[in-house]
């Protein structure tokens, strides 16, 4: 489990969810984007459920 602290709250992630987020951000479409995830960020089929890129 990994804890990420933001200005709003503490986010608790399991390793698989963190791995999925890293894989998305490593893709060409993820370059330079901000990522927003739900506080509990459950792992999904290829990306965490509720993730958005902006």
Buried (B, 14 or more C-beta within 10 A) or exposed (E): EEEBEEEEEEBEBBEEBBBBBEEBBEEEEBEEEEBEBEEEBBBEEEBBBEBEBE
